[in-house]
Amino acid sequence: MSTPVRVLVERVYAALGAGDEAGLRTLLAEDFVQTLSLGLPDALGGVNVGPDAAIRDGWWAIGARFRVLAEPERWLPSGEDVLVVTGTYRGTARATKAPVEAAFAHVWTAREGRLVALEQITDTARWAPS
């Protein structure tokens, strides 16, 4: 029996909050596809394929400019292997210390006990560049 998608996603949020790259790698399939909102500032949005790109060009690139945490608020199953999570990002721009906040919707997909996709829809276009 494979790990439920919600358990996998809870582990991802915990690993991201802790900056645990090794923990993230155990959760992501080799063909993981991350689609980030094109509204992210500094050209951070777009598609990243594979765990290396998702971590380096996705989460860590955002983390270099912004110190934010995802605060999940609603967990909405959409089938056995798909989970929609809505919530709020809260934090600061690293360079300016300006507050940043944005609502998000994350659509996670799992297969065989690993996460294979994340589509992030977030109103981050209004975040001030750092």
DARA-V325837 format. One record per pair of residues at least 12 apart in sequence whose C-alpha atoms are under 10 Angstrom apart, sorted by the first residue. I is the first residue (numbers start at 1). J is the second residue. D is the distance in whole Angstrom. If there is no record, write none. Layout:
BEGIN
i: (I I)
j: (J J)
d: (D D)
END
This chain:
BEGIN
i: (1 1 2 2 2 2 2 3 3 3 3 3 3 4 4 4 4 4 4 4 4 4 5 5 5 5 5 5 5 5 5 5 5 5 5 6 6 6 6 6 6 6 6 6 6 6 6 7 8 8 8 8 8 8 8 8 8 8 9 9 9 9 9 9 9 9 9 9 9 10 11 11 11 11 12 12 12 12 12 12 13 13 13 13 14 14 15 16 16 16 16 16 16 16 17 17 17 17 17 18 19 19 19 21 21 21 21 21 24 24 24 24 25 25 25 25 25 25 26 26 26 27 27 27 27 27 27 28 28 28 28 28 28 28 28 28 28 28 29 29 29 29 29 29 29 29 29 29 30 30 30 30 30 30 30 31 31 31 31 31 31 32 32 32 32 32 32 32 32 32 32 32 32 32 32 33 33 33 33 33 33 33 33 33 33 33 33 33 34 34 34 34 34 34 34 34 34 34 34 34 34 34 34 34 34 34 35 35 35 35 35 35 35 35 35 35 35 35 36 36 36 36 36 36 36 36 36 36 37 37 37 37 37 37 37 37 38 38 38 38 38 38 39 39 39 39 39 39 39 40 40 40 40 40 40 40 40 40 41 41 41 41 41 41 41 41 41 42 42 42 42 42 42 42 42 43 44 44 44 44 44 44 45 45 45 45 45 46 46 46 47 47 48 48 49 49 50 50 51 54 62 63 63 64 64 64 64 65 65 65 65 65 65 65 66 66 66 66 66 66 66 66 66 66 66 66 66 66 66 67 67 67 67 67 67 67 67 67 67 68 68 68 68 68 68 68 68 68 68 68 69 69 69 69 69 69 70 70 70 70 70 70 70 70 70 70 71 71 71 71 71 71 71 71 72 72 72 72 72 72 72 72 72 73 73 73 73 73 74 74 74 75 75 76 77 77 78 78 78 79 80 80 80 81 81 81 81 81 81 81 81 81 82 82 82 82 82 82 82 82 83 83 83 83 83 83 84 84 84 84 84 84 84 84 85 85 85 85 85 85 86 86 86 86 86 86 86 86 87 87 87 87 87 87 88 88 88 88 88 88 88 89 89 89 89 89 89 89 90 90 92 92 92 93 93 93 93 94 94 95 95 95 96 96 96 97 97 98 98 98 98 99 99 100 100 100 100 101 101 101 101 102 102 102 102 102 102 103 103 103 103 104 104 104 104 104 105 105 105 105 105 106 106 106 106 106 107 107 107 108)
j: (112 113 110 111 112 113 114 81 110 111 112 113 114 80 81 82 83 110 111 112 113 114 77 80 81 82 83 108 109 110 111 112 113 114 115 75 76 77 80 81 82 83 84 85 108 109 110 113 24 26 27 28 108 109 110 113 114 115 27 83 84 85 106 108 109 110 114 115 118 72 23 24 26 27 24 25 26 27 28 115 69 70 71 72 69 70 27 55 59 60 63 68 69 70 67 68 69 70 71 69 59 60 63 51 52 55 56 60 51 54 55 115 50 51 52 54 55 114 51 114 115 51 110 113 114 115 116 50 51 52 54 110 111 113 114 115 116 117 50 51 110 111 112 113 114 115 116 117 49 50 51 52 114 115 116 49 50 51 115 116 117 48 49 50 51 52 53 54 109 110 114 115 116 117 118 47 48 49 50 51 53 54 109 115 116 117 118 119 46 47 48 49 50 51 53 54 55 57 58 59 108 116 117 118 119 120 47 48 49 54 58 106 107 117 118 119 120 121 48 54 58 59 106 118 119 120 121 122 104 119 120 121 122 123 124 125 120 121 122 123 124 125 121 122 123 124 125 126 127 62 121 122 123 124 125 126 127 129 62 65 124 125 126 127 128 129 130 61 62 65 125 127 128 129 130 62 57 58 59 61 62 65 57 58 62 120 124 58 119 120 118 119 117 118 116 117 116 117 116 118 93 93 94 93 94 95 130 92 93 94 95 96 129 130 90 91 92 93 94 95 96 97 98 99 100 127 128 129 130 89 90 91 92 93 94 95 97 99 100 88 89 90 91 92 93 94 99 100 101 102 88 89 90 91 92 101 86 87 88 89 90 91 101 102 103 104 85 86 87 88 89 90 103 104 85 86 87 88 89 103 104 105 106 85 86 87 88 104 86 87 105 87 106 107 107 108 107 108 109 109 109 110 111 108 109 110 111 112 113 114 115 116 107 108 109 110 111 115 117 118 106 107 108 109 110 118 105 106 107 108 109 118 119 120 104 105 106 107 108 120 103 104 105 106 107 120 121 122 102 103 104 105 106 122 101 102 103 104 105 122 123 101 102 103 104 122 123 124 102 103 127 128 130 127 128 129 130 129 130 128 129 130 128 129 130 128 130 127 128 129 130 127 128 124 126 127 128 123 124 126 127 122 123 124 125 126 127 121 122 123 124 120 121 122 123 124 119 120 121 122 123 118 119 120 121 122 119 120 121 120)
d: (9 8 10 8 6 5 8 10 9 9 8 5 8 8 8 10 10 8 10 9 7 9 9 8 6 7 7 8 7 6 8 10 8 8 8 8 9 8 10 9 9 7 9 9 9 10 9 10 10 10 7 9 9 10 8 8 7 7 9 8 10 9 10 7 9 9 10 8 10 9 8 8 10 8 6 9 10 7 9 9 9 7 9 9 10 10 10 10 8 9 10 10 8 9 10 9 6 8 10 10 10 9 9 10 10 8 10 9 8 10 8 10 10 7 8 10 9 10 10 8 9 9 10 8 5 6 9 8 6 10 9 9 10 9 5 5 6 8 8 7 9 8 9 9 5 6 5 9 9 6 6 9 9 9 8 7 5 8 9 6 8 8 6 5 6 9 9 8 9 9 9 7 4 5 8 7 6 5 6 8 9 7 10 9 6 5 6 8 8 6 5 6 8 9 9 6 9 10 8 10 9 8 6 5 6 8 4 6 9 9 9 10 10 8 6 5 6 9 8 10 8 10 9 8 6 5 7 8 10 8 6 5 6 8 8 9 9 9 9 10 9 8 9 8 7 6 5 8 9 9 10 8 8 5 5 8 8 10 9 10 7 6 8 7 8 6 9 10 9 9 10 10 10 7 9 10 8 7 9 7 7 10 9 8 9 9 10 9 10 10 10 9 10 10 10 9 9 10 10 10 10 9 9 9 8 10 9 9 6 6 7 10 8 6 10 7 6 4 5 8 10 9 10 9 8 9 10 9 7 10 8 5 5 6 6 10 9 9 9 10 6 5 4 6 8 10 9 8 8 10 8 6 6 6 10 10 9 7 6 5 7 9 10 9 9 8 10 8 5 5 6 8 9 9 6 6 4 7 9 10 9 9 9 7 6 5 8 10 5 7 9 9 10 9 10 10 9 10 10 10 9 9 10 8 6 5 7 9 9 10 9 10 7 6 5 6 9 10 9 10 8 6 5 7 9 10 7 6 5 6 9 10 9 10 8 6 5 7 8 10 7 6 4 6 9 10 10 10 9 6 5 7 9 10 7 6 4 6 9 9 10 5 5 6 7 9 10 9 7 9 9 10 9 8 7 7 5 9 6 10 9 5 9 8 6 10 8 9 7 9 9 8 9 8 8 6 8 9 8 9 8 7 6 6 9 9 8 9 6 6 8 7 6 4 7 9 8 6 5 6 9 7 6 5 6 8 5 6 8 9)
END
